[in-house]
Amino acid sequence: MLKSHGDDAPSGENLEYDPDFIAMELAGQPEEERQAGSEIVEGSDPDYKDLASKARVILERSHDIRAAVYLADSEARLNGLVGFAEITGYIRGCLEDFWDTCHPQLDEEDDNDPMMRINAVSGLAGRTTILRGLRTAAQLTNSRVMGRVTLRDFEILNGEAEPKDDETPKSSSEIEAAFTDTADEELEAYFNAASTALENVNAIDAVFLEKTPGYGPSLDELQKLLNKIVKLLSKYVQSADPIEEASDAADDGATGARPAMRGGGVPGVIETRADVTAALDRLMDYYARHEPSSPLPILLKRAKRLVGAEFMEIIKELAPEGAANVRLVGGLSEEEEGEPSDSSW
């Protein structure tokens, strides 16, 4: 789906008003609870197989992030972490390889304003759509005896979520038995998919950090959820070795090197940029729960966005008026400041 659609329009046409696009959007709407006579008819989720089919029709014709988000939601429900990782890779490819042409396009009439694209990508962190799907439908086990375990089962067990009236919480021993009864290769597939999805989402975040510094989608909750799944699965995957960083910003000048993920690492030890991000997430979570009036989370969130940034990018973000002085002291021209540095400061 990432192939070019031609030199004139590499990402294909904007299909926003096409009948196929409208059909996809209608298919993606859940049924609201309604009253029929004296009875209350419960709401229902979309038909995810139908939604996935309609989204793929659009993606065969156009690089469209809006359709990809619908497909990501469907894949999380239908094929779990493996399907979700595939579609986050597609969205990453759209942004990295087709930034100038993918849909929704930048607003040329408003100085290439990225807001429509930012809003589209923000759909990846929809609480009632993708986040709920990853929590409740993406399986972490495939036990013939104990069935499937999801992140929600862990959250209920740990008191982070309340079970519904028709839900029977799984005990700690039942969850452990489900993992024990799941084939090693399946556990590895889930772990690798979760790690890949997290890497893709971090890379998506990095694209906006590079292209639109200070403006980007809020993917914090999705990153936190995927990081939680990766750490959870790493306890059950024997071959959860560290994933090498693809490259270092100091070596290749990338805006944000992809973070390394470690399975079975020592809790609390910060060894990678991913660990830094996770630590900042924990700090923000603390303030949200215990000191909601504190202004510190604003600074922590800003710091998180700069974890993978280069020195001059951080100076421009925190003290733009000081950038000229830094160039003067360092003997840098404006052209040179964007070049890769020789060392990782």
N, C-alpha and C positions, 0 to 999 in steps of 0.2 A: 504493500500500500504506500510505501515511501518513494516509489519510482517517480521520476519527473513526468509531468503531463505535457511537456513540450517547451520549446524555447520561449514562445510568446507568453505562456502562462504556466510556469513550472508546477504550480500547485493547483492547477485547474481553475474552474470558474467558482465564483461565490454563489453557492446554491441556497442561500438563506430563504429565498422566496420560491424555490422550486417545490413542486408537489411532493417529491420524495422527502425533502427536508421537513416540510410541514407534517407529513405523515409520521416521520420519526419523532418529532416533538410531541405530537399527540399521543403516540405510543408510550412515550416516556412519562406521561402524567399518571400519578396514582389515582385510584378511585376514592373519592372522599366518602366519609360516613354520611349516610342520608336516611331520611325517614320515609318509609313507604306505608301509608295508612297509619296504623297504630304501632307498627314495627320499626325498629332501628336496624338498618342494614349496615353492617360493618364495612369500613373501607378496605381496599386491597391494593397490593403492589402492582406495578406494571407487569405485563407478560414479557419477561426478560428475554425469552427466546425470540419473540417477535421483534422486540426492541433492538436486540443485537443484529438481527437480519437486516432491519431497516437502516441501522447505523452503518453497517458494512457496505450497503448500496451507495451511501454518500461517500464513504472513504475510498471506494473504487474509482470515484469520479473526481475527488477533490481532497486536498490536505486540509481537513477541517477539524480543529480542536474541539469544537462544540459536539460534533458527532463522535469524536474519540472519547469524550468524557461520558457520553451515554453508553458507549460500548464498554468502557472501563467499569461502569456500574454494573452492567449486565454480566461481564466476565467474572467479576468478583462473586456474583451469585451463582453463576453456572459452572465456572471452572476454577473458582477460588484464587489462591495466590498465583498460580501458574498463569492463568488467563489475565489476571490484573497486571502482572509483571510485563507481559507481552505488550499490553496497550500503553502502559507508562513508557515503555521503550519507543513506541510509535510516536507518542507526544513529544518525547525528548528529541527524537529525530526530526520532527517537524520544526522544532524551535532551533535546533543546532544547525540543520542543513538547509532549511527553507524559511529562515526568519523573515526575509523581505517579502515573501509571497504567501505564506500559509494563512489560512482563514481562522478567525476574523482578522482582516488585515489592519495594519496601522492606519490611522486617520490622516491621510495626506493633507486634508483641508485644515487640520489643527496641529501642524508641526509634528506629524507622525505620532500622534497621541496613541499610547498602547492600551488604553483603559478597556476597550472591548475584549482584547486578547487576554488581559489580566483577569477580567471577570470570567471568561471562558475557562481558563486554567484553574481558577479558584474553585470551580465545580468539583475538582478532584478531592477537595476537603469538605464536601457537603455532609453535614452531620446525619441527615435523614436518608441519604442516598449511599454514597460510597463508603463512608465511615461505618454506617450501620451494617452494610453488606459485609465488609471485612470482619466486623466483630461477630456477626451472627451466622454468616453463611460460609465463610472461607474456612474449610476444614484444616485442622492441624494434625489429625490422626485419621486412620482408615482401618479401624479394628473390626474384624469379623464378629467379635463377641460383644465388645463394648460400644461399637459404633463410632460416631464422629465427635471430636472435641473441638470447640471453637474458642476464640479469645473470650467471648462472653462467659463461657463456663468458668474460666479462670477468674474473671472479674466478679462473678457471683460468689465463687468460693472465697475470694479474698475480701469480700464485703465492699467492693467498688461499684457494684450494681445490685439492684433488687430484682429477684425473680418475679415474673408475672404469675398471675393466678393459675394459669394452665401450664406453667413451667415446673419441671421437677429438677432441682439443682443436682448436679453431679458431685459426689463426694471426692475427697482427695485420693482415696484408694481407687475409685473408679477411673479417675483421670489418669493416674499412674498406670493402671492396667491397660487403658486404651493405648497409651504410648508404647508400652511393652509389647503389645500385640500387633503393632503396626510395623510393617517391613522397613528395614533400615533404608532401602533405596527410596521409599516413599517419603520418609522423614527428611532425607537429604534433599529430595525434590522440593518439598515445602520450604525448607530452610533456604535453599539456593534461590527460590522464587522470591521469598520475602526480602532477602538481601539484595537481589537485583532490583526489585521494585523500589526499595529504599534508596539505592544508588541512583536510579533513574529520577526519582523525585528530587533528590539533592542536586542532581545535574540540572533539572528544570529550574530549580530555584537559582542556581548559579548563572544560568543564561540571563535571567532578568537582572541579577546583580551586575552583570557585565553590560547588558544592553540598556537597561533603564535603572541605573543606580538610585536607590531610595524609593523606587516604585516597583511593586511586584505582587504576585498573589500571596495570600496568607496560607501557607501549607503546613504550618507548625503542627496542627493536630494530626494531620496525616503522617508527617514524619515521626511524631511521637508514637503513634499507634504502630507503625511499621517497625520502629526500633524496639518497641515492646515485644512484638511477635518474634523478631530476630533473636532477641536475648532469651526469650522463653524457649524457642526451638533449639537454640544452641546447647541447652542443657541435656537434650535428648539425642543430639547428633554427634556421634563419635568423631566424625571426620570434619567437624566444624573448625577448620583451620583458618587463620587470618586471611582475609582477602586482600591481596596487594593493592596499593593505590595505583591507579592506572598511570598517573604521572604526578609530578610535583610542580607546583606553580613556579618555584624558583628555577626549574629546569626548562619548562616549556612555555612559560608566560601565561598559562591558563588562568582565568579569573578565579576559578575555584576548583582545586583538584578534588576528584571524587574521594570521599572519605573511605578509609579502610574499616571493615567490620570485623570484629573478633567474636568467635564463638567460644564460650567457656573461659573468657578472660576473668581476671580477678576483679570482683565488683568494687567500684569506687576508684580504681586506678585509671588515671587519664593518660592514654598512650597515643591516641589518634584524634584527628579533627572531629570525627563522629562522636568520640567520648566527650569532647568539649561541648558540642552541640547538645548531647544528652544531659550533661551537667547543667547547662543553662536552662534546658527544659525543666529539670527538677527544681531549680531555683524559682523559675516563674510559676511552677505549679504550687510551690510552698506559699508564695505571696498571694496567689489567687485564693488559696484555701484559708490561710491564717491571717493575712494582712492585706485584704482586698483594696484598702484605701491608699496603700503605699505607691509612690510614683516609680519605684525602682524597676518594676517589670517593663516599663517603657524603655529604660536604658538597656536592660538585659536583652529585650527583643532586638534592639538596634545592634547590640554587640553580636548577637547570633547571626544576623544578616552579613556581618563583616568577617566572620570566621575564616572564609576562604579568600578574602580580598587581598590585593597587593597593597604595599605601603602607601603609595601615592593615592590609591583609591580611598583608603581609610582617612588620610589627611583631608582629601576633598569632601568626604562625607561629614567628618567631625569638625573640621575647621577650614572651610573653603578659602577663607581670607588668608590663611597661612601657607597655602600651596605655593604661592610665588616666592615666599621666603625660603621654603624648602628647596625649590629649584635653584635659587640663588646660591645657597650654601653648598648644595650638592653639585653645582655646575651643570645642571641639566637644562636642556631645552624642552619645550612643550612636546616636541616629537619624541624625544628620548625617554620621557617619563613613562610612556606606555610600553616600552620595550621590556622584555623579560629581565629580571634582576639576576645577578650571579650567585646570590645567596638567599636562603630563606630566612628572613629576619625573624 
